Amino acid sequence: MRLYFLPPLTSLLLLFFLGPAVLSAAPDKAPEAKKSGPPAMLVEVNEITRGTAEPMVDLVGTIRYARVSRVATEVSGIVEKINFREGARVKVGQPLVQLRSDLREARVTGTRAEYQQAQIELERARKDLNRVKALFSDKLISESLYDENHYRVLAQEKRVAALKATLDLQLLEIKKTRIHAPFSGLVQEKLTEQGEWIADGGQIAVIADDQQIEVEIDVPRRLLNFLPPGRQISVRSGGQTYVGHFVHFIPQGDVATRTFTVKLALDKAEGLIEGMEALASLPDGPKLNSLMVPRDAVLKLSGKQIIFLAVEEKAKMVQVQIHGYQGMQVAIEGPELTEAQQVIVKGNERIRDGQAIRFSH
């Protein structure tokens, strides 16, 4: 590889003409250093007030169907047809199972013939009694012959009534060979199969009314003092919040945990399934007077509850303890907290302690 060098005279000429341009392009002074720290964050504040709140505790419960039926037959027989499947929805009165009824229908045919024959014999006995009654009035026959016809009519009337009752029973048994859904709901379990023999009282399915939902929660004894009948309770399940009402508690505690099962009825709780987790906020003590802030002001950081105060256009983080709730307000306690202090309620999730803030108008 060859190297080429400029003559000394050429280098001097280039330096003479290009030197001023290079010097003029150089900066006159160093750039100013950028200011450190994040910019002021736009926030919205509210005043700390004093009010009345109720201590609350969150307990985990379980979603239950309030009405569950183990549908059974009233008559025995062989399953001829099944009109449902597990997990399906059924409507009240919908036929679930049909039992074979051919033997019962044959018995009904025989009983109906006997009943009709007994009616004919009763009609003839009554006619005989009317003729005997006329002869007895004229004293042409003995009293014993009259009594014989009279009691024969009474006996035949009882026989007709007995056959009528038997016929009605057999017809009712045929009707009972078709088992219907007692109410609308979901089939939780199918307990029979086609061709299977079912005895009197045999179970065919388990149906749950999914429109009546309850929450079962095991609570300590002391919480029962703050649960009057009908008390509204906030319940969260499946990502939704529902309103529950205290119904009753089961008066038998768990010996191991010393807790009692509380039942809450939920309003408009469609879509919930038995066994789902439910988180209920239950009263944990009497109402108290405390400092109150909006719920949006309280944040959770590293497992601790905190708020941010607006102090001299800077955010000041304060750790607080929550004592209870009243609507959208939270009862709190914290060091150096007083009424009328400015607490940040919007924009607090993006700031840190000591950061500059500016207020929205």
C-alpha positions as CSV (number, residue, x, y, z in Angstrom):
1,M,0.0,0.0,0.0
2,R,1.4,3.4,-1.0
3,L,1.2,6.5,1.3
4,Y,0.8,10.0,-0.1
5,F,2.0,13.1,1.8
6,L,1.0,16.7,1.1
7,P,3.8,19.1,0.4
8,P,4.7,21.5,3.3
9,L,3.5,24.5,1.4
10,T,0.1,23.0,0.7
11,S,-0.4,22.1,4.4
12,L,0.4,25.7,5.4
13,L,-2.1,27.1,2.9
14,L,-4.9,24.8,4.1
15,L,-4.3,25.7,7.7
16,F,-4.3,29.4,6.8
17,F,-7.7,29.3,5.1
18,L,-9.5,26.7,7.2
19,G,-8.2,27.7,10.7
20,P,-10.7,30.6,11.3
21,A,-13.7,28.5,10.3
22,V,-12.6,25.8,12.8
23,L,-12.2,28.3,15.6
24,S,-15.5,30.0,14.9
25,A,-17.3,26.6,15.2
26,A,-16.0,26.0,18.7
27,P,-18.4,26.8,21.5
28,D,-17.8,30.1,23.4
29,K,-18.6,28.4,26.8
30,A,-19.7,25.0,28.2
31,P,-23.5,24.2,28.3
32,E,-25.3,24.8,31.5
33,A,-25.8,21.7,33.7
34,K,-29.4,20.4,33.7
35,K,-31.4,20.7,36.9
36,S,-31.6,17.5,38.9
37,G,-34.8,15.9,40.3
38,P,-38.2,15.0,38.7
39,P,-40.5,17.7,37.6
40,A,-43.4,18.9,39.7
41,M,-46.3,16.4,39.6
42,L,-49.9,17.6,39.0
43,V,-52.1,16.4,41.9
44,E,-55.5,17.0,43.4
45,V,-55.9,17.5,47.2
46,N,-58.7,17.3,49.8
47,E,-58.9,18.2,53.5
48,I,-58.6,15.8,56.3
49,T,-61.9,15.9,58.3
50,R,-63.2,14.3,61.5
51,G,-66.2,12.0,61.5
52,T,-67.7,8.7,62.7
53,A,-66.6,5.4,61.2
54,E,-67.0,1.7,62.0
55,P,-64.0,-0.7,62.4
56,M,-64.1,-3.3,59.7
57,V,-62.4,-6.6,59.1
58,D,-62.1,-8.5,55.8
59,L,-62.9,-12.2,56.1
60,V,-62.8,-14.9,53.4
61,G,-66.0,-17.0,52.9
62,T,-67.5,-19.3,50.3
63,I,-70.3,-18.9,47.8
64,R,-73.2,-21.3,48.4
65,Y,-76.5,-22.0,46.8
66,A,-79.2,-21.2,49.3
67,R,-81.7,-23.8,47.9
68,V,-80.5,-27.3,46.8
69,S,-82.8,-30.2,46.2
70,R,-82.0,-33.9,45.9
71,V,-84.9,-34.8,43.7
72,A,-86.5,-38.2,44.4
73,T,-89.2,-40.4,43.0
74,E,-92.5,-41.2,44.9
75,V,-92.9,-44.5,43.1
76,S,-90.6,-47.3,42.0
77,G,-89.9,-48.4,38.5
78,I,-87.4,-48.7,35.7
79,V,-86.0,-45.5,34.2
80,E,-87.3,-45.3,30.6
81,K,-86.1,-41.8,29.6
82,I,-83.8,-39.1,31.0
83,N,-84.4,-35.5,29.9
84,F,-81.5,-33.7,31.5
85,R,-77.7,-33.7,31.8
86,E,-75.3,-32.6,34.4
87,G,-74.5,-28.9,34.4
88,A,-77.6,-28.1,32.3
89,R,-80.2,-25.5,33.3
90,V,-83.8,-26.7,34.0
91,K,-87.0,-24.8,34.4
92,V,-89.6,-25.4,37.1
93,G,-92.0,-28.2,36.1
94,Q,-89.7,-29.5,33.3
95,P,-89.9,-33.4,33.0
96,L,-86.6,-34.9,34.3
97,V,-87.2,-38.6,34.2
98,Q,-89.9,-40.9,32.8
99,L,-90.3,-44.4,34.5
100,R,-91.9,-47.3,32.7
101,S,-95.7,-47.4,33.4
102,D,-97.0,-50.3,31.2
103,L,-97.6,-52.6,34.2
104,R,-99.5,-49.8,36.1
105,E,-101.6,-49.0,33.0
106,A,-102.6,-52.7,32.8
107,R,-103.7,-52.6,36.5
108,V,-105.7,-49.4,35.8
109,T,-107.5,-51.2,33.0
110,G,-108.6,-54.1,35.3
111,T,-109.5,-51.8,38.2
112,R,-111.6,-49.5,35.9
113,A,-113.6,-52.6,34.7
114,E,-114.2,-53.7,38.3
115,Y,-115.3,-50.2,39.2
116,Q,-117.8,-50.0,36.3
117,Q,-119.1,-53.4,37.2
118,A,-119.6,-52.4,40.8
119,Q,-121.5,-49.3,39.7
120,I,-123.9,-51.5,37.6
121,E,-124.4,-53.8,40.6
122,L,-125.1,-50.9,42.8
123,E,-127.7,-49.5,40.4
124,R,-129.5,-52.9,40.4
125,A,-129.3,-53.2,44.1
126,R,-131.0,-49.8,44.5
127,K,-133.8,-50.8,42.2
128,D,-134.3,-54.0,44.2
129,L,-134.4,-52.0,47.4
130,N,-137.0,-49.6,45.9
131,R,-139.3,-52.6,45.0
132,V,-138.8,-54.2,48.4
133,K,-139.5,-50.9,50.1
134,A,-142.9,-50.7,48.4
135,L,-143.8,-54.3,49.4
136,F,-142.6,-53.7,53.0
137,S,-144.8,-50.6,53.2
138,D,-147.8,-52.7,52.3
139,K,-146.6,-55.4,54.8
140,L,-146.3,-58.0,52.1
141,I,-142.7,-59.0,53.0
142,S,-140.9,-59.5,56.2
143,E,-138.6,-56.9,57.8
144,S,-135.6,-59.2,57.6
145,L,-136.0,-59.3,53.8
146,Y,-136.1,-55.5,53.6
147,D,-133.0,-55.2,55.8
148,E,-131.1,-57.6,53.6
149,N,-131.7,-55.5,50.5
150,H,-131.0,-52.2,52.4
151,Y,-127.6,-53.4,53.7
152,R,-126.7,-54.9,50.4
153,V,-127.0,-51.4,48.9
154,L,-124.9,-49.9,51.6
155,A,-122.2,-52.6,51.1
156,Q,-122.2,-52.1,47.4
157,E,-121.8,-48.3,47.8
158,K,-118.7,-48.9,50.0
159,R,-117.3,-51.3,47.4
160,V,-117.8,-48.7,44.6
161,A,-116.1,-46.0,46.8
162,A,-113.2,-48.4,47.5
163,L,-112.7,-49.3,43.8
164,K,-112.9,-45.6,42.9
165,A,-110.1,-44.8,45.5
166,T,-108.0,-47.7,44.1
167,L,-108.5,-46.4,40.6
168,D,-107.6,-42.9,41.5
169,L,-104.4,-44.2,43.3
170,Q,-103.3,-46.2,40.3
171,L,-103.9,-43.2,38.0
172,L,-101.9,-41.0,40.4
173,E,-99.0,-43.5,40.4
174,I,-98.9,-43.4,36.6
175,K,-98.7,-39.6,36.8
176,K,-95.9,-39.9,39.4
177,T,-93.8,-42.0,37.0
178,R,-92.9,-38.7,35.4
179,I,-90.6,-36.7,37.7
180,H,-90.5,-32.9,37.3
181,A,-88.1,-30.2,38.4
182,P,-89.3,-28.6,41.6
183,F,-87.8,-25.2,40.7
184,S,-85.6,-23.6,38.1
185,G,-81.9,-24.0,38.5
186,L,-78.7,-25.9,37.6
187,V,-78.3,-29.7,37.6
188,Q,-75.3,-30.3,39.9
189,E,-75.4,-34.1,39.7
190,K,-77.2,-36.9,37.8
191,L,-77.9,-39.9,40.1
192,T,-79.5,-42.4,37.7
193,E,-79.2,-43.9,34.3
194,Q,-81.6,-45.2,31.7
195,G,-82.7,-48.8,32.4
196,E,-81.8,-48.5,36.1
197,W,-84.3,-49.6,38.8
198,I,-85.4,-46.9,41.2
199,A,-87.1,-47.8,44.5
200,D,-89.6,-45.6,46.3
201,G,-87.8,-42.5,47.4
202,G,-84.9,-43.1,45.1
203,Q,-82.9,-40.0,44.2
204,I,-82.5,-39.0,40.5
205,A,-80.7,-35.7,40.5
206,V,-79.3,-32.8,42.6
207,I,-80.7,-29.4,41.5
208,A,-79.5,-26.0,42.8
209,D,-81.3,-22.7,42.6
210,D,-78.5,-20.3,41.3
211,Q,-80.7,-17.3,41.7
212,Q,-80.6,-17.5,45.5
213,I,-77.0,-17.1,46.6
214,E,-75.6,-17.1,50.1
215,V,-72.1,-16.5,51.5
216,E,-70.9,-18.7,54.4
217,I,-68.2,-17.2,56.6
218,D,-66.6,-18.5,59.8
219,V,-66.3,-15.6,62.3
220,P,-65.2,-15.3,65.9
221,R,-67.9,-15.0,68.5
222,R,-67.3,-11.3,69.3
223,L,-68.3,-10.3,65.7
224,L,-71.8,-11.7,66.2
225,N,-72.4,-8.7,68.6
226,F,-72.2,-6.3,65.7
227,L,-74.4,-8.2,63.2
228,P,-78.1,-7.4,63.7
229,P,-80.6,-9.2,61.4
230,G,-80.7,-7.6,57.9
231,R,-77.3,-5.8,58.4
232,Q,-75.9,-4.8,55.0
233,I,-72.4,-6.2,54.2
234,S,-70.2,-5.5,51.3
235,V,-69.1,-8.7,49.6
236,R,-66.6,-9.0,46.7
237,S,-66.4,-12.1,44.5
238,G,-65.5,-12.9,41.0
239,G,-64.2,-9.3,40.5
240,Q,-67.5,-7.8,41.3
241,T,-68.9,-6.1,44.5
242,Y,-72.3,-7.2,45.8
243,V,-74.6,-6.2,48.7
244,G,-75.2,-8.9,51.2
245,H,-77.6,-9.1,54.1
246,F,-77.0,-10.9,57.4
247,V,-79.5,-13.7,57.6
248,H,-78.5,-15.8,60.6
249,F,-75.6,-17.8,62.1
250,I,-75.5,-21.5,62.8
251,P,-75.6,-21.9,66.6
252,Q,-72.9,-24.6,66.7
253,G,-69.3,-23.5,66.8
254,D,-66.2,-25.2,65.5
255,V,-64.4,-26.7,68.5
256,A,-61.0,-26.5,66.8
257,T,-61.2,-22.8,65.6
258,R,-63.9,-21.5,68.0
259,T,-65.7,-19.9,65.1
260,F,-69.3,-19.8,64.0
261,T,-70.7,-19.9,60.5
262,V,-72.5,-16.8,59.4
263,K,-74.8,-16.7,56.4
264,L,-75.2,-13.6,54.1
265,A,-77.9,-13.4,51.4
266,L,-76.7,-11.6,48.2
267,D,-78.8,-9.3,46.1
268,K,-78.7,-9.7,42.3
269,A,-75.7,-12.1,42.4
270,E,-76.0,-13.6,38.9
271,G,-73.0,-15.5,37.5
272,L,-71.6,-16.7,40.9
273,I,-71.0,-20.4,41.3
274,E,-70.9,-22.4,44.5
275,G,-67.4,-22.9,45.9
276,M,-66.1,-19.5,44.7
277,E,-64.2,-17.3,47.1
278,A,-65.9,-14.3,48.6
279,L,-64.3,-11.5,50.6
280,A,-66.7,-9.8,53.1
281,S,-66.1,-6.7,55.1
282,L,-67.7,-7.3,58.5
283,P,-68.0,-4.8,61.5
284,D,-65.2,-5.5,64.0
285,G,-66.3,-3.1,66.8
286,P,-68.4,-0.2,67.9
287,K,-68.4,3.1,65.9
288,L,-65.7,5.5,66.7
289,N,-64.8,9.2,66.1
290,S,-61.7,9.6,64.0
291,L,-59.8,11.5,61.3
292,M,-61.4,10.8,57.9
293,V,-59.9,10.9,54.4
294,P,-61.3,9.8,51.0
295,R,-60.6,6.2,50.1
296,D,-58.5,7.3,47.1
297,A,-56.0,9.0,49.4
298,V,-54.9,5.7,51.0
299,L,-52.3,3.6,49.1
300,K,-50.7,0.3,49.9
301,L,-46.9,0.3,49.7
302,S,-44.7,-2.7,50.7
303,G,-47.6,-4.1,52.8
304,K,-48.1,-0.7,54.7
305,Q,-51.0,1.8,54.4
306,I,-49.8,5.3,53.5
307,I,-51.1,8.7,52.5
308,F,-49.3,11.7,50.9
309,L,-49.7,15.1,52.5
310,A,-49.2,18.3,50.5
311,V,-46.7,20.3,52.6
312,E,-45.1,23.5,51.1
313,E,-45.6,22.3,47.5
314,K,-44.0,18.9,48.2
315,A,-45.4,15.5,48.9
316,K,-44.9,14.1,52.4
317,M,-45.5,10.4,52.9
318,V,-47.1,9.4,56.2
319,Q,-47.8,5.8,57.3
320,V,-51.3,5.4,58.7
321,Q,-53.5,2.8,60.4
322,I,-57.0,2.2,59.1
323,H,-59.7,1.9,61.8
324,G,-62.8,1.7,59.7
325,Y,-64.9,2.9,56.8
326,Q,-67.9,5.1,56.3
327,G,-69.1,5.2,52.7
328,M,-66.2,6.5,50.6
329,Q,-64.4,7.8,53.7
330,V,-61.7,6.0,55.6
331,A,-61.0,6.4,59.3
332,I,-57.2,6.7,59.9
333,E,-54.7,7.4,62.5
334,G,-51.1,8.5,61.9
335,P,-48.3,10.6,63.4
336,E,-48.8,14.4,63.4
337,L,-52.1,14.2,61.5
338,T,-54.6,16.9,62.2
339,E,-57.8,18.2,60.7
340,A,-57.7,20.5,57.7
341,Q,-54.4,19.2,56.5
342,Q,-54.2,18.8,52.7
343,V,-54.1,15.1,51.6
344,I,-53.4,14.1,48.0
345,V,-56.3,12.1,46.5
346,K,-55.4,12.1,42.8
347,G,-52.0,11.6,41.2
348,N,-50.7,10.1,44.5
349,E,-49.9,6.7,42.8
350,R,-47.2,8.3,40.7
351,I,-45.3,10.4,43.2
352,R,-42.7,9.7,45.9
353,D,-41.8,11.2,49.2
354,G,-40.4,14.7,48.9
355,Q,-41.3,15.2,45.3
356,A,-42.4,18.6,44.1
357,I,-46.1,18.9,43.3
358,R,-48.4,21.4,41.7
359,F,-52.2,21.6,42.2
360,S,-54.9,21.2,39.5
361,H,-57.5,23.9,39.4
